[in-house]
Amino acid sequence: MHNHNSPLSPDNWLADLFTSKAVQQGGVIRRKARDIERFAGMDRFMAEIYRRGYQVAENSGQIIIFCNRAPVRWLTKFEPAEPLS
């Protein structure tokens, strides 16, 4: 899906996203899932993630992109709530 209100094509939007200083330094960037879908499309975005060898996580509509190939280690562990009686 391409947003016709955007001056950038999906390819240009992705190129712009992945040329930020954080990406060049192997850092982390965050974008809203709806913006990725609107400006580039999730399939095209994920193809670029795989091509680059990056990892990505989603939480509450936010996409977190780890712009390196290092493993991601979660420091928290999900503990299920006590069952209701």
Helices and strands as residue ranges (DSSP letters): H 10-17, H 21-24, E 28-32, H 33-39, H 42-52, E 55-59, E 62-66
